[in-house]
């Protein structure tokens, strides 16, 4: 029997007790080059866990309301698995790959660069791995560590308080499963 819990509304607080999560997941330290962050990064701010709402004109036709909820008023939930496949992202990624370029993924709130992909693999390999997990999946060399941190429970966040997703390491190392709506910003 499953109990469904509705995602938090914009007025719901985003703070949480680490002891509850620690009982399920335990506190973790992730292998370098992953940079660990303090829980205070996600403390309440002017707009949920961030100072500002998400940008109005997100890339790849990502939905504003979904993005704002996931990025700023959420610590546990994600866009649904495969959401990124319903956007224009895959088509755009393949066009960029044909040009021999990488894609820079920007914070949907601040416009700061968070990830650059693909690095050390082809775009098709990036898309294949992402497809097998249900969310865009990045590796250590694709993370812009100046702007990204991992918390002790595996949550991946921007230094400005944007919820990005989670680090779910596998046999190949750290794997950052990231909500496309969190990294669909435009550079500012």
TITIFI-123416 format. One record per residue (C-alpha): residue in three letters; x, y, z. Coordinates in nm, 2 decimals, padded with zeros to 4 digits. Layout:
% residues N
NODE_resn_xx_yy_zz
NODE_ALA_X_Y_Z
...
This chain:
% residues 188
NODE_resn_xx_yy_zz
NODE_UNK_00.00_00.00_00.00
NODE_UNK_00.14_00.34_-00.10
NODE_UNK_00.07_00.67_00.06
NODE_UNK_00.08_00.96_-00.19
NODE_UNK_00.20_01.29_-00.05
NODE_UNK_00.13_01.61_-00.25
NODE_UNK_00.43_01.82_-00.33
NODE_UNK_00.47_02.13_-00.13
NODE_UNK_00.30_02.45_-00.23
NODE_UNK_00.49_02.78_-00.27
NODE_UNK_00.38_02.87_00.09
NODE_UNK_00.51_02.55_00.24
NODE_UNK_00.84_02.58_00.43
NODE_UNK_01.14_02.41_00.28
NODE_UNK_01.34_02.34_00.59
NODE_UNK_01.37_01.99_00.72
NODE_UNK_01.53_01.79_00.99
NODE_UNK_01.84_01.61_00.88
NODE_UNK_01.79_01.35_01.15
NODE_UNK_01.49_01.21_00.97
NODE_UNK_01.67_01.19_00.63
NODE_UNK_01.98_01.06_00.80
NODE_UNK_01.78_00.76_00.94
NODE_UNK_01.70_00.66_00.58
NODE_UNK_02.00_00.77_00.38
NODE_UNK_02.28_00.85_00.63
NODE_UNK_02.51_01.14_00.60
NODE_UNK_02.75_01.10_00.31
NODE_UNK_03.08_01.23_00.19
NODE_UNK_03.12_01.20_-00.19
NODE_UNK_03.44_01.14_-00.37
NODE_UNK_03.64_01.43_-00.51
NODE_UNK_03.60_01.64_-00.71
NODE_UNK_03.25_01.67_-00.55
NODE_UNK_03.23_01.97_-00.32
NODE_UNK_03.02_01.92_-00.02
NODE_UNK_02.79_02.21_00.10
NODE_UNK_02.63_02.30_00.42
NODE_UNK_02.25_02.26_00.48
NODE_UNK_02.24_02.64_00.53
NODE_UNK_02.26_02.69_00.15
NODE_UNK_01.90_02.58_00.14
NODE_UNK_01.78_02.80_00.43
NODE_UNK_01.46_03.00_00.36
NODE_UNK_01.51_03.31_00.16
NODE_UNK_01.30_03.58_-00.02
NODE_UNK_01.15_03.32_-00.26
NODE_UNK_01.16_02.98_-00.10
NODE_UNK_01.52_02.86_-00.09
NODE_UNK_01.63_03.12_-00.34
NODE_UNK_01.63_03.50_-00.35
NODE_UNK_01.44_03.51_-00.69
NODE_UNK_01.19_03.31_-00.88
NODE_UNK_01.29_03.12_-01.20
NODE_UNK_01.34_03.31_-01.52
NODE_UNK_01.03_03.37_-01.73
NODE_UNK_01.17_03.25_-02.06
NODE_UNK_01.33_02.91_-01.98
NODE_UNK_01.51_02.72_-02.25
NODE_UNK_01.37_02.41_-02.42
NODE_UNK_01.01_02.52_-02.35
NODE_UNK_01.03_02.41_-01.98
NODE_UNK_00.72_02.49_-01.78
NODE_UNK_00.76_02.80_-01.55
NODE_UNK_00.53_02.68_-01.27
NODE_UNK_00.69_02.34_-01.26
NODE_UNK_01.04_02.49_-01.26
NODE_UNK_00.96_02.74_-00.98
NODE_UNK_00.81_02.47_-00.76
NODE_UNK_01.09_02.23_-00.81
NODE_UNK_01.37_02.49_-00.79
NODE_UNK_01.25_02.70_-00.50
NODE_UNK_00.98_02.52_-00.29
NODE_UNK_01.10_02.17_-00.29
NODE_UNK_01.36_01.94_-00.12
NODE_UNK_01.22_01.60_-00.20
NODE_UNK_01.04_01.59_-00.53
NODE_UNK_01.15_01.60_-00.90
NODE_UNK_00.99_01.66_-01.23
NODE_UNK_00.84_01.34_-01.35
NODE_UNK_01.08_01.08_-01.50
NODE_UNK_01.12_01.15_-01.87
NODE_UNK_00.99_01.51_-01.85
NODE_UNK_01.30_01.62_-02.03
NODE_UNK_01.20_01.41_-02.33
NODE_UNK_00.87_01.61_-02.37
NODE_UNK_01.07_01.93_-02.42
NODE_UNK_01.27_02.05_-02.72
NODE_UNK_01.59_01.96_-02.54
NODE_UNK_01.68_01.63_-02.72
NODE_UNK_01.64_01.79_-03.06
NODE_UNK_01.84_02.09_-02.96
NODE_UNK_02.11_01.87_-02.81
NODE_UNK_02.15_01.66_-03.13
NODE_UNK_02.18_01.99_-03.33
NODE_UNK_02.45_02.11_-03.10
NODE_UNK_02.63_01.78_-03.12
NODE_UNK_02.63_01.79_-03.51
NODE_UNK_02.81_02.13_-03.47
NODE_UNK_03.07_01.96_-03.24
NODE_UNK_02.98_02.18_-02.95
NODE_UNK_02.88_02.13_-02.58
NODE_UNK_02.58_02.26_-02.40
NODE_UNK_02.61_02.49_-02.10
NODE_UNK_02.32_02.44_-01.85
NODE_UNK_02.24_02.75_-01.65
NODE_UNK_02.07_02.79_-01.31
NODE_UNK_01.70_02.86_-01.38
NODE_UNK_01.70_03.13_-01.11
NODE_UNK_02.03_03.31_-01.14
NODE_UNK_02.16_03.22_-01.49
NODE_UNK_02.49_03.10_-01.35
NODE_UNK_02.65_02.81_-01.53
NODE_UNK_02.60_02.48_-01.35
NODE_UNK_02.69_02.20_-01.60
NODE_UNK_02.86_02.17_-01.93
NODE_UNK_02.80_01.85_-02.13
NODE_UNK_02.91_01.64_-02.29
NODE_UNK_03.26_01.62_-02.16
NODE_UNK_03.46_01.30_-02.19
NODE_UNK_03.18_01.13_-02.39
NODE_UNK_02.96_01.19_-02.69
NODE_UNK_02.62_01.36_-02.69
NODE_UNK_02.46_01.03_-02.77
NODE_UNK_02.63_00.87_-02.47
NODE_UNK_02.51_01.15_-02.25
NODE_UNK_02.15_01.12_-02.39
NODE_UNK_02.16_00.74_-02.35
NODE_UNK_02.27_00.75_-01.99
NODE_UNK_02.01_01.02_-01.91
NODE_UNK_01.74_00.82_-02.08
NODE_UNK_01.82_00.51_-01.88
NODE_UNK_01.78_00.70_-01.55
NODE_UNK_01.49_00.93_-01.65
NODE_UNK_01.67_01.26_-01.59
NODE_UNK_01.96_01.44_-01.74
NODE_UNK_02.26_01.27_-01.58
NODE_UNK_02.60_01.45_-01.54
NODE_UNK_02.94_01.33_-01.44
NODE_UNK_03.21_01.50_-01.23
NODE_UNK_03.39_01.66_-01.52
NODE_UNK_03.06_01.82_-01.64
NODE_UNK_02.99_02.00_-01.32
NODE_UNK_03.08_02.37_-01.27
NODE_UNK_03.20_02.33_-00.91
NODE_UNK_03.22_02.71_-00.86
NODE_UNK_02.83_02.71_-00.85
NODE_UNK_02.73_02.35_-00.75
NODE_UNK_02.74_02.17_-00.41
NODE_UNK_02.62_01.83_-00.28
NODE_UNK_02.46_01.81_00.06
NODE_UNK_02.51_01.52_00.31
NODE_UNK_02.19_01.34_00.20
NODE_UNK_02.30_01.35_-00.17
NODE_UNK_02.09_01.65_-00.27
NODE_UNK_02.26_01.86_-00.55
NODE_UNK_02.20_02.23_-00.52
NODE_UNK_02.33_02.56_-00.66
NODE_UNK_02.53_02.78_-00.42
NODE_UNK_02.23_03.02_-00.44
NODE_UNK_01.98_02.77_-00.31
NODE_UNK_01.83_02.62_-00.63
NODE_UNK_01.73_02.25_-00.59
NODE_UNK_01.89_02.07_-00.88
NODE_UNK_01.85_01.70_-00.81
NODE_UNK_02.06_01.43_-00.64
NODE_UNK_02.40_01.27_-00.66
NODE_UNK_02.33_00.89_-00.71
NODE_UNK_02.68_00.74_-00.75
NODE_UNK_02.71_00.42_-00.96
NODE_UNK_03.00_00.19_-01.06
NODE_UNK_03.14_00.47_-01.28
NODE_UNK_03.15_00.73_-01.00
NODE_UNK_02.94_01.03_-00.90
NODE_UNK_02.62_01.06_-01.12
NODE_UNK_02.42_01.38_-01.08
NODE_UNK_02.05_01.32_-01.18
NODE_UNK_01.93_01.67_-01.24
NODE_UNK_01.59_01.82_-01.31
NODE_UNK_01.59_01.98_-01.66
NODE_UNK_01.37_02.26_-01.52
NODE_UNK_01.64_02.35_-01.27
NODE_UNK_01.91_02.40_-01.54
NODE_UNK_01.71_02.55_-01.82
NODE_UNK_01.80_02.91_-01.74
NODE_UNK_01.96_03.16_-01.97
NODE_UNK_02.29_03.33_-01.90
NODE_UNK_02.27_03.67_-01.74
